[in-house]
Amino acid sequence: MQRIAVVGSGPSGIYAAQALVAHPLLPGVRVHVLDRLPCPYGLVRYGVAPDHEKIKSLQQSLRAVLEHERVTFVGNVPVGGDGVSPEQLGGLYQAVVYCVGAATDRPLGIPGEELPGSHSATDFVSWYSAHPDAAAGRFALRARSVVVIGIGNVAVDVARILARGADELRPTDVPEPALGALAGSRVREIHMAGRRGPSQARFTTKELRELGALPGARITVDPAELVLDPAYAGTAPGSPPLPAMVRRNLDVLRGWAADASADGRTPARTIGLRFYLRPVALLERRGRVAGVRFARTAPDGTGGVRDTGTFEEIDAQLVLRAVGYRGMPLPGLPFDPVRGTVPHLAGRVLRGAVPSPGQYVAGWIKRGPTGVIGSNRSCAKETVASLAEDAPLLAGRPAAPDPVAALRAYGLRPVEWDGWLSIERAEAALGRSLGRGPVKIPDWPGLMDAARGDSLA
């Protein structure tokens, strides 16, 4: 084996590259980590909240892999569409591992979802994370009331960023347009709602507690909704014990419900955690979102929920849905539209029931948007083990002596590691000019100018 391409430079792609250069059956193999963006790290750069500095520091260990002598980062290389096709990549590399993640959000599928003022949480996260595909002025934050639909960590992140003051986020790498919008935010009420109960929420206890630590914000919980959950009051005799995280989450919510009295001061913002509410329509006024109509649900006794026949409406001028991610088909690869993944056998891409020679998948496009960042390591190792088993067959496939030159011949403008380092210098210089630490460049022209050295650096 001489050359392997990994498509995607998020954790799954970088862990795949790490496993490839470390595998004893692949001595001397060289790996190109391709990405559509000129910047590496995927959701660690563009999905982790800016105030989660400990998680964002994972970039340093990912960086070490990209600096390995047999690993090369090649950014600004889209695969599919106007970029390079999987068929063309197959002619440049002996094997290709696709780690393209789950690039879009799950829609609610309810009336009014398309109204102005209705957005996916993915769009909102991309905006405050300076993703170059996000429109710079998309969120003016003139709404007084916001509904976040979802009770997972993304929903908690969105609620927390909306409730934070701009001064708290100034030390982070939040781009200037987003920081300015957050400084002038009119948001006073944030409602986070899910159709299930608190014991079935997807947020972690650490994320949940961070909401209660926000200065100037008060958390509200409806005790009547908590007691609906059979797990809230404790398990029945003989029932299996609750998972530790669920038990801790319920303890936090129990404490907030017991401390419902105000301290006499008016908080800058309130965050209301709501349960057993299923969105059925977004309400409209003057052509924009004006609220959300929910059907009240209740436990059905089998772990699910049932509609009760009653409804509740919450006023809102901004609605953000955070109900999960979904993989997108890649032209030239098979795709399972139900699961939102590429069909595979231990990471080998399947066309029907037959493995496709030289094509592999890892990460969310392989298993769906599940698990935490660390889950990608074992997922990547499984895929690389399959590739290593296939190495005797793959070694006979041709590989281009200079794939980057071939990509340029296809009309692409690859950004290699030196270009990424130039972007880093430009972001540090931008931050210094604003009296801040490094600040992300939020647009394609700015990133490409920086990659060429045409910037403040």
C-alpha positions in Angstrom: 0.0 0.0 0.0 1.4 3.4 -1.0 -1.3 6.1 -0.8 -4.7 6.2 1.0 -7.1 9.1 1.1 -9.3 10.0 4.1 -12.2 12.3 3.2 -13.0 14.5 6.2 -10.7 16.0 8.8 -13.0 15.8 11.8 -12.2 13.4 14.6 -13.3 10.3 12.7 -11.1 11.2 9.7 -8.1 12.1 11.8 -8.5 9.0 14.0 -8.7 6.9 10.8 -5.4 8.5 9.6 -3.8 7.8 12.9 -4.9 4.1 12.8 -3.7 3.8 9.2 -0.1 5.0 9.8 0.1 2.9 13.0 -1.2 -0.4 11.5 1.5 -3.1 11.3 0.1 -4.5 8.1 0.4 -1.0 6.4 4.1 -0.1 6.8 5.2 3.1 5.1 1.7 4.0 3.9 1.1 7.7 3.2 -2.3 9.2 4.0 -3.8 12.4 2.6 -6.6 13.8 4.7 -8.9 15.7 2.4 -11.5 18.2 3.5 -14.0 20.5 1.7 -13.0 23.3 4.0 -9.5 24.9 4.0 -9.5 24.3 7.8 -9.1 21.0 9.6 -10.9 19.5 12.7 -14.5 19.4 11.5 -17.0 19.7 14.3 -14.3 20.3 16.9 -13.7 23.7 15.2 -17.2 24.3 13.9 -19.5 22.5 16.2 -18.1 22.6 19.8 -19.4 25.7 21.6 -16.8 28.5 21.9 -17.0 28.5 25.7 -16.2 24.8 25.9 -12.4 25.4 25.8 -11.5 22.0 27.3 -13.2 20.1 24.5 -11.9 22.5 21.9 -8.4 21.8 23.2 -8.7 18.4 21.6 -7.5 20.2 18.5 -4.0 19.9 19.8 -4.0 16.1 19.8 -5.7 16.0 16.4 -3.0 18.4 15.2 -0.3 16.0 16.2 -1.7 13.4 13.8 -1.9 15.9 10.9 1.7 16.8 11.6 2.8 13.1 11.3 5.5 12.7 8.6 3.3 10.3 6.6 0.1 12.3 6.9 -0.8 15.3 4.7 -3.7 17.7 5.2 -5.3 18.8 1.9 -8.1 21.3 2.3 -10.5 23.0 0.0 -11.1 19.8 -1.9 -14.9 19.1 -2.2 -15.9 15.6 -3.1 -18.9 15.3 -5.4 -20.8 18.1 -7.1 -18.3 20.6 -8.6 -15.4 18.9 -6.9 -13.6 15.6 -7.4 -15.8 12.5 -7.8 -15.3 9.3 -5.8 -14.4 7.6 -9.2 -11.6 10.2 -9.7 -10.4 9.7 -6.2 -10.3 6.0 -6.8 -7.8 6.6 -9.6 -5.5 8.7 -7.4 -5.4 6.5 -4.3 -5.4 2.8 -3.7 -8.1 3.2 -1.1 -10.4 5.9 0.1 -12.0 6.2 3.6 -15.0 8.4 3.7 -15.5 10.2 7.0 -17.9 12.9 5.9 -20.1 12.9 9.0 -23.8 13.9 9.1 -23.9 17.3 7.4 -27.5 18.3 7.7 -30.2 18.5 10.4 -33.4 16.5 10.9 -36.5 18.5 9.9 -39.6 18.5 12.1 -42.0 17.9 9.2 -44.6 20.2 10.7 -46.6 23.2 9.2 -44.8 26.5 9.4 -41.3 25.1 9.6 -40.3 27.1 6.5 -41.4 30.5 8.0 -38.8 33.3 8.5 -37.5 33.0 12.0 -37.5 29.2 11.9 -34.0 27.7 11.7 -32.1 24.6 12.5 -29.8 24.6 15.5 -27.1 23.5 13.0 -27.4 26.9 11.2 -27.2 28.8 14.5 -24.2 26.8 15.7 -22.5 27.4 12.3 -23.1 31.1 12.6 -21.6 31.6 16.1 -18.8 29.1 15.2 -17.8 31.2 12.0 -18.4 28.4 9.5 -17.8 29.9 6.1 -21.1 28.6 4.8 -23.1 30.5 7.4 -24.5 33.9 6.4 -22.8 36.5 8.5 -25.9 38.6 9.4 -28.4 35.8 9.6 -29.2 36.1 13.3 -29.9 39.6 14.4 -31.4 38.3 17.8 -34.2 40.8 17.9 -36.6 38.2 19.3 -37.7 38.6 22.9 -38.7 34.9 23.2 -36.9 31.9 21.7 -38.1 28.3 21.6 -35.4 25.6 21.2 -36.9 22.3 20.2 -34.9 19.4 21.6 -33.5 18.2 24.9 -30.0 17.1 24.0 -26.5 18.7 24.3 -26.9 20.8 21.1 -30.1 22.3 22.5 -28.3 23.0 25.8 -25.4 24.6 23.9 -27.8 26.9 21.9 -29.7 27.9 25.0 -26.5 28.7 26.9 -25.0 30.8 24.1 -28.3 32.7 23.8 -28.2 33.4 27.6 -24.6 34.4 27.9 -23.5 38.0 27.8 -21.2 39.1 25.1 -18.5 40.0 27.6 -18.4 36.4 28.7 -17.8 35.3 25.1 -15.3 38.0 24.2 -12.3 35.9 25.3 -13.4 33.1 23.0 -12.9 32.8 19.2 -16.5 33.9 18.4 -16.5 35.9 15.2 -17.1 39.7 15.5 -20.5 39.7 13.6 -21.9 37.1 16.0 -20.3 38.8 19.1 -21.9 42.1 18.0 -25.3 40.4 17.6 -25.1 38.8 21.0 -24.1 42.1 22.6 -27.3 43.7 21.2 -29.5 40.7 21.8 -33.1 41.4 22.9 -33.6 37.8 23.9 -35.2 37.6 27.4 -37.0 34.2 27.5 -35.5 30.9 26.3 -37.8 27.8 26.2 -36.2 24.4 25.7 -38.8 21.8 25.0 -38.9 18.0 24.2 -41.6 15.5 23.6 -40.3 13.0 26.2 -39.6 13.2 29.9 -36.5 14.2 31.8 -35.2 10.7 32.3 -35.1 10.3 28.5 -33.3 13.6 27.8 -30.1 13.3 25.8 -28.1 16.1 27.6 -25.2 15.2 29.9 -25.2 16.4 33.5 -22.2 18.6 33.0 -23.9 20.5 30.2 -27.1 20.7 32.3 -25.3 22.1 35.3 -23.6 24.8 33.2 -27.1 26.3 32.6 -27.5 26.8 36.3 -24.1 28.5 36.6 -24.9 31.3 34.1 -24.7 34.7 35.7 -27.8 36.8 35.1 -30.0 33.8 34.1 -32.6 31.9 36.1 -33.6 28.3 35.3 -37.3 27.4 35.6 -38.7 23.8 35.7 -42.3 22.9 35.9 -42.6 20.4 38.8 -45.9 19.0 37.3 -44.0 17.9 34.2 -41.2 16.3 36.2 -43.6 14.1 38.3 -45.1 12.7 35.2 -41.9 10.8 34.6 -42.1 7.4 36.3 -38.3 7.6 37.0 -38.5 11.0 38.7 -39.9 9.8 42.0 -37.7 6.7 42.0 -38.0 3.3 40.6 -40.5 0.7 41.6 -39.3 -2.4 43.7 -37.6 -4.8 41.4 -37.0 -2.3 38.6 -33.5 -2.0 37.2 -31.5 0.9 38.7 -31.3 4.1 36.6 -28.2 4.9 34.6 -25.8 7.1 36.6 -26.2 10.1 34.2 -30.0 9.9 34.3 -30.0 9.8 38.1 -27.7 12.8 38.2 -29.8 14.7 35.7 -32.9 14.1 37.7 -31.1 15.3 40.9 -30.2 18.6 39.2 -33.8 19.1 37.9 -35.1 18.2 41.3 -33.0 20.9 42.9 -34.1 23.5 40.5 -37.8 22.6 41.0 -37.4 22.9 44.7 -35.7 26.3 44.4 -38.4 27.9 42.4 -38.6 31.1 44.5 -37.1 34.2 43.0 -34.5 36.1 45.0 -36.2 39.5 44.4 -34.0 40.4 41.5 -35.1 40.4 37.9 -32.9 38.1 35.9 -31.5 39.3 32.6 -32.9 36.1 31.0 -34.9 33.0 32.0 -34.3 29.5 30.6 -37.4 27.3 30.9 -36.9 23.5 30.6 -40.1 21.9 29.4 -41.0 18.3 29.0 -43.8 16.2 27.4 -44.4 18.8 24.6 -44.5 17.6 21.0 -44.3 20.4 18.4 -47.2 20.1 15.9 -47.1 23.5 14.1 -45.2 26.8 14.0 -47.5 29.8 14.4 -47.4 32.7 12.0 -48.0 36.4 12.3 -47.3 38.9 9.6 -45.4 36.4 7.6 -43.0 35.4 10.4 -42.8 32.8 13.2 -44.9 33.9 16.1 -44.8 30.8 18.3 -45.0 27.0 18.5 -48.1 24.9 19.1 -47.4 21.8 21.1 -49.4 18.7 21.8 -49.1 17.6 25.4 -47.8 14.1 25.8 -47.5 11.6 28.7 -45.7 8.3 29.3 -47.4 5.4 27.6 -46.2 2.8 30.0 -43.8 1.1 27.5 -41.0 3.7 27.4 -42.7 5.9 24.8 -45.1 8.8 25.0 -48.7 9.3 23.9 -50.7 12.4 23.0 -53.1 13.5 25.7 -55.4 15.4 23.4 -54.5 18.8 24.9 -52.4 21.5 23.5 -50.2 24.4 24.6 -48.8 27.4 22.7 -45.6 29.3 23.5 -45.0 32.7 21.9 -41.7 33.0 20.1 -40.1 35.2 17.5 -37.3 32.7 16.9 -37.5 28.9 16.8 -34.4 26.7 16.6 -34.8 23.0 16.1 -32.2 20.7 17.7 -33.6 17.2 17.0 -30.5 15.6 15.5 -28.2 15.4 12.5 -28.6 13.4 9.3 -26.1 12.1 6.7 -26.4 13.2 3.1 -25.8 11.1 0.0 -22.5 11.5 -1.7 -22.7 11.3 -5.5 -21.0 8.0 -6.6 -21.6 6.2 -3.3 -24.5 4.0 -2.3 -26.8 5.5 0.4 -29.4 4.2 2.8 -32.1 7.0 2.9 -33.8 5.5 6.0 -30.7 5.4 8.2 -28.9 8.3 6.5 -25.7 6.3 6.2 -23.6 4.5 3.6 -24.3 0.7 3.6 -21.2 -1.1 4.9 -19.8 -4.3 6.3 -17.3 -3.5 9.1 -16.5 -0.3 7.3 -16.3 -1.8 3.8 -18.7 0.1 1.4 -21.4 -2.3 0.1 -23.0 -2.1 -3.3 -25.9 -4.5 -2.7 -24.3 -7.3 -0.7 -20.8 -6.9 -2.4 -18.0 -4.9 -1.0 -16.8 -2.0 -3.2 -13.1 -2.4 -3.8 -11.0 0.4 -2.2 -14.0 2.2 -0.6 -14.5 2.5 3.1 -16.5 4.5 5.6 -16.0 5.6 9.3 -17.7 8.0 11.7 -21.3 9.2 11.5 -21.7 8.4 7.8 -21.0 4.8 8.8 -23.0 4.4 12.0 -25.3 7.4 12.2 -25.0 10.5 14.5 -24.4 8.6 17.7 -21.9 8.5 20.5 -19.4 11.1 21.7 -16.1 12.3 20.1 -14.2 9.4 21.5 -16.6 6.9 19.9 -15.0 7.7 16.6 -11.7 6.2 17.6 -12.9 2.6 17.9 -15.2 3.1 14.8 -12.1 4.2 12.8 -10.0 1.3 14.1 -12.6 -1.2 12.9 -12.7 0.3 9.4 -8.9 0.4 9.2 -8.7 -3.3 10.3 -11.0 -4.2 7.4 -8.8 -2.1 5.0 -5.6 -3.8 6.3 -7.2 -7.2 5.7 -7.8 -6.2 2.1 -4.3 -4.7 1.6 -3.0 -7.6 -0.5 -5.8 -7.0 -3.0 -5.6 -3.2 -2.9 -1.8 -3.1 -3.3 -2.2 -3.9 -7.0 -4.4 -0.9 -7.6 -2.6 2.2 -9.2 -2.0 5.3 -7.2 -1.0 8.7 -8.6 2.6 9.7 -7.9 1.4 13.2 -6.9 -2.3 13.3 -6.1 -2.3 16.9 -5.1 -1.0 17.9 -8.5 -3.7 15.8 -10.0 -6.3 17.6 -8.0 -5.0 20.9 -9.3 -5.2 19.5 -12.8 -8.9 18.9 -12.1 -9.3 22.6 -11.5 -9.2 22.6 -7.7 -7.1 24.8 -5.4 -6.0 22.6 -2.6 -4.9 24.3 0.7 -2.1 22.3 2.3 -0.7 22.5 5.8 1.3 25.6 5.2 -1.9 27.3 4.0 -3.8 26.3 7.2 -0.9 27.6 9.3 -1.2 30.9 7.4 -5.0 31.0 8.3 -4.0 30.4 12.0 -1.6 33.4 11.9 -4.2 35.5 10.2 -6.8 34.7 12.9 -4.3 35.5 15.6 -3.6 38.8 13.9 -7.3 39.6 13.5 -7.8 39.0 17.2 -4.9 41.3 18.2 -6.4 44.1 16.0 -9.6 43.7 18.0 -8.0 43.5 21.4 -8.9 39.8 21.7 -7.3 36.4 21.4 -7.5 34.6 18.1 -10.8 35.3 16.3 -12.1 33.0 13.5 -12.4 34.3 10.0 -16.0 33.7 9.1 -16.1 33.8 5.3 -14.7 31.9 2.3 -12.9 34.9 0.7 -11.2 35.8 4.0 -10.1 32.2 4.6 -8.8 31.8 1.1 -6.9 35.1 1.2 -5.4 34.1 4.5 -4.4 30.7 3.1 -2.4 32.5 0.4 -0.9 34.9 2.9 -3.0 37.9 1.7 -4.2 39.0 5.2 -3.3 40.8 8.4 -0.7 38.1 9.3 
